[in-house]
Structures are given as C-alpha cells and as structure tokens.
Amino acid sequence: MSVQDYFFNPTDEQRHQLFLNSLNRSGRSEDFQNILNLLRPPHEIYQYAKPMTLENLKIGIIGAGLSGLAAAYELRKLGANITIFDAESNRIGGRIYTSYYNDSKDFYVELGAMRIPVSHETTWHYINLFNLETESLSSPRSNNFIFVDNVRVRRDFSGQSITDNIYPYYNLTESEKNTPWNELSDYAAETMLDSLTPEMRTEILKIQPQYSEEYSRITKLSNRQVYEQLGLSQSAINLISAVEPFTAALLNTSHDETMSSIYSFDFLNTYRIKGGMVNLPLAFFDSLNNPNPPEFQYDTGILGKVSIKLGYVVNGIMKSSDNKVNIIYDDPNNVKLMDTYDFVVCAVPFSVLRTFELSPFFSELKMQAIRELNYIDAHKTAFLCRKRFWEENSPYGNINGGISFTDLAIQSVVYPPDHIRCLSEGLCSADSPGVLIASYNLGQDATRIGGLNIYRKLETIRKDVEKVHGLPDGYLNTLIQSYRTVHWNAEPWFRGAFAVAYPGQKVNFLYNMLLPEYDNRVFFAGDHVSVKPGWIQGALYSGKFVANQIAMQTITV
C-alpha cells in the first residue's frame, strides 16, 4: 500500500488494514475484531422503534456538541419535536473548535479535537455518512525534536537518540541504563495491558456494572503506581515524564486511560477532516435544518422538526408533577424561561452540570460522580507564521508534520500536516505561511501557561519554541503574524478539557453515570459517559446510544 493509497479518504478496508498492521506488530492480532465490534456505532434506531413513534413528543437536548447533535440526528428519524440548547452564541460543536485566520479559511488551527484514529468506527460512520474528506496526519519524515534538560535530539524510530544523549542526565539503575528507550517506554505503558487475556482486554471498551477482578485492580491504580509496581526507579519515572510530557500530566490518573489509548492505538495512524474538524458538527447542523437532508435514505416526510437555540444558557433541570421534565434557562437577553419536555438529553460535561439547579437531586451515585469526576485542564496557543521556519533546510528545521516534545511548560509543539503529501521539495515551499501549534499542554502546565496574561503567555511560549528549535532569542518576533489561544479550564461552558478518570472512578461510577434519571425521563450523553472520554468517538457513540435508549423507553411507557 503506497502513501497516496491511504493518505486521503481511506476506505473502511484500508483503515482496517492499517489497524491490523499495528496490532500484528504488537503481537495482538487477536484483538482486531473485538475492538472494531466494540467501537462500531450502536444499532440503527429503527431496530427499536418505528418511524413517527415520537411524533407527538417534545425532546430537549442540552448541549450542541457532537453527542447532542448525534442524539438529535437519530431521534429526528422517529419524528420527535426537538429543541437543542447551547450556551455558545457563535459556534456549535462543543470541544470541536476550529479557528480560522482569514475569511478564505486557508489557515486554521484545531483548538479542540484534532485527531481521528483509524479504529474509531463510530466516528468514521458519520464521516462517511456526510461524505466528508479526510487526510492523514502520519508523516513519514516528521524529524521532530525532543528537548529535555536543555538537550536537543531528533526523534528517531528506534529511540536511540534518547538512550545515547538523554539517559546520562538521569540517575538510572544499571538495568534501566541498559534498556533501550523504546523497550523502557513500552515496558511502562504496555505491561499491564499485556497481562490481561484478550477477553479481559475487551472490558476496557465496555460499560457494565461489574468487571473482572484482574481488570478492576488495574483501573484502581494510577500510572505512577503502576510504574512503581513494575520496579521502575523514580529517576526512570522522571525520564519518562520528561520525554513524554502528556504522561507526566496523567501520572496520577487511572492507568485504564493509558491502556485504552494503547489497546485501540488512538495515537497511531490518525486523520483529520479536510478544511477543519468543524465540518463534522456543521454537517449535522445543515442536516438538522434541512427538511430533505441528502444523506437520509428513507422518506423525509417522517422526520421531526429541530430547533437549535444558540446563546441560551441552561441552568436547571426539574422534574414536573406530570412525569415530564422542565428545563430552566436564560435567553440571550438574560430573561429566565422554562420549557417542559417529555424527555431530556443532558449532553453537557459534568463540570458544567455541577452548577445546575436540580430538583430533585439525581441518584446518590450520579451526584457523587458529578462532584468527583476528574476533568483535566488543557491549553493551546497557535501562531500563524509568515514562513515555515521548521521546514527550512537547517539545524532547526527539516520538520514536516508530527509533534516535538519538551520538559518545558509548553510540553509540545505540533506542526501542520498540510505539506506531508508533498512528495518532492518543489511542491511545497517553506517560504509559504503556516500555522504552528506553539504550545499544546495538559494538566498543571496548561493551568500555569493558560493563566498568564496574554503578553506573558505569548512571550513565554515564543521563548520556549525558540529553545526547542535552537533559535536565538527573538527570532520568531518577525515571523509571527497572528495567534489563536484557548484555555479550557477558563472556558465558561466547559470548565475543563475532558474527563480523565482518577483510579477507581470507572468501576465505581461509569455504569451509573449512564443510567437515566427522573423515572427514565432524563438521559445522559457525552464523551464523559463513554469508554472513549476525550475523543470524538465517545461523544458520537453516546449520542447514538442515548437516542436508542429513548426509542426503547417509548415502547415501554
């Protein structure tokens, strides 16, 4: 399979082959069908209810992120009268947040979700449904940097540059010194996953009331605790955290999150939607506002009506006396209003739901999860640069796509993938403008950088980018034309980037987080109530799943 075969718009067969190749290299080919089965979209809603079943019912959906949009898309098939509320006044899509630098949309940055793994079947289901174009983020010649302890090396496939040049700065044991970087990193990240049988590994992608003792034990351990149980020294843990700063940000979270990303290879063979990830929520938006959506294969006369209210801030959910549900909200003029619905889908993060007025409270475990579920902070700042210094033929350049990592507070630098497909140097010029994600960081570093005033933030990031690339101080001053930035903890309608469970939170909460409330009238959707928190897959799957739940509920009412 050549580069051009899979770079644009891969077929399902090509995606599956890429995924199987990765599993074969890891000796886990037996996981292939299990993972695809668990990540494929829930059944078609017509398997649970007939068209027009919901014709006379009103459904309120709180949140116009992908889970809310997917739920509306599916419920509309049954004729429901749907109202979607979202506090954002000028965009939809939730944590999909594409920011354009000009009206022609030539240059943009993904301030939110930016990757689609080949194994995420539900995401690809909707991409294919709306005929969206995709392009690979995998670069055969990324040539990125690792900049740790003021030592700069190129990332190489074998990891030898880290073993030779960065190991000496850490007080490793003799055994650790003699373990090549790739082996050390894999030992830390994959040992627990490999200790489970293929059947036990499927529990990583399941929501159920109880799990096996072996799997439960691992989910109750943090990444740091796992590393310590594996016998790694604190210096080795420090080394791993420096070279892999996202690991550092997740040291105290459940090791299940790490196992999940490795199990389905979430960071290998990833794609993006051409022209911006926002094209996915916009496709939903266009369809929901179209009486005859082109992708719909059935009689469009059965479709329900959808009203999308942007700038409407929901702040309460109340059970009414007639077994319905009241949504309390402020309109764009801050006038407090209340509407009544037969069913409600709560598709906002628990970090936002935490401040809702709930009457009565939800079940005890649901309320505990709303209070305790951990959300990690994230920050991104991107520079539109006059030229692509990182692509120049120089000691600081020769980079095309990929990510550089550092132990500095910016944590990572993400390079645009739009020149990856240039198979000869003459097709794409380093002198052309480009968008560089100058800082993408998680956890405490996101809070520390994101909390700076804009001048100090941009200065700190600029200086760190120059250090990572070995550029003189001030070199970027004449290259930066514009910037975009987001600090997810400070976004009022998110209050965190995405849910990352602490040890034990999945086995203690996740099953109950998904259960409906108010006598099966309030349902919950979002990546946080899925097996793929932080991913588009989790949001879309949960939206389609909750639509099916409501369809089944109407049969029994």
Secondary structure, DSSP 8 states (H G I E B T S, - for coil): --HHHHHBS--HHHHHHHHHHHHHHTT-GGGHHHHHHHHS----GGGTS-TTTTTT-EEEEE--BHHHHHHHHHHHTTT-EEEEEES-SS--BTT--EEESSTT--SEEESS---EETT-HHHHHHHHHTT--EEE---TT---EEEETTEEEE--TT-HHHHHHTGGGS---HHHHTS-HHHHHHHHHHHHHHHS-HHHHGGGG---S---HHHHHHHTSBHHHHHHHTT--HHHHHHHHHHSHHHHHTTTSBHHHHHHHHHTTTTSSEEEETT-TTHHHHHHHHHHT-SS-TT--S-GGG---EEEEET-EEEEEEE-TTS-EEEEEE-TT--EEEEEESEEEE-S-HHHHTTSEEES---HHHHHHHHH--EE-EEEEEEEESS-GGGSSSTT----SSEEEESSTT-EEE--STTTT--STTTS-TTS-EEEEEEEEETHHHHHHHTS-HHHHHHHHHHHHHHHHT--TTGGGGTEEEEEEEEGGG-TTTSSSEE---TTHIIIIIHHHHS-BTTTTEEE-SGGGSSSTTSHHHHHHHHHHHHHHHHHHHHH-
